[in-house]
Amino acid sequence: MATIVVPTLSGSGWLTGVAERADALLSYFLVSDYTQSNTHRGGITSLPYLIQNKSRNIFSLKEDIASALSLLLRRYFDNASVSVELDNPDARSARYNLTLSVIITDAGKRYSLGKLIDVVNNRVHRVTNLGDT
């Protein structure tokens, strides 16, 4: 597969490196608003949207996040595998942690990255990088 660039509105312009593209796409997933575009209505992949609309069934939420993020990354890389783990669910405070583990394949090489996401009251509270390689 030919390298598919990732556009940005920053001074970086078009991203071509594997790490830069993966990081930008994951960042877009974490902060995008599902309804931010009329042109692409229903086509924006958004973690906050998934959390808001799927939080009643937290185990289904894991599957939906993995599926949506895999689909997004496969548009730009040869392959993507995403696993989502749920830690410390606290029904009283509506707080839990999501661990995203991502393995992407580009030009026959595998790369991994991960994020720990702290969710409080159905909102992303904090995002922490996990050992990227």
Buried (B, 14 or more C-beta within 10 A) or exposed (E): EEBEBBEBEEEEEEBEBBEBBBBBBBEBBBEBEBEEEEEEEEEBBBBBBBBEEBBEEBEEBBEBBBEBBBEBBBEBBBEBBBBBEBEEEEEEEEBBBBBBBBBBBBEEEEBBBBBBBBBEEBEBEEBEEEEEE
